[in-house]
């Protein structure tokens, strides 16, 4: 189990992808880099995370998604 110092120093990544398989593949790849990963299935879910005050070092976002597209995000 990682210590608090290690957890806080890991890169925070947001994956916004409606395709379950692609979301899981990218999540697994990021896990190999010891990223702290948050998943969202559409742009609206991502916006909700931002409204909650969540911050990310990097965002991977699909272009074509239902509800809110990548460019709309």
Secondary structure, 3 states (H helix, E strand, C coil): CCCHHHHHHCCEEEEECCCHHHHHHHHHHHHHCCCEEEEECCHHHHHHHHHCCCCCCEEEECCCCCCCCCCCC
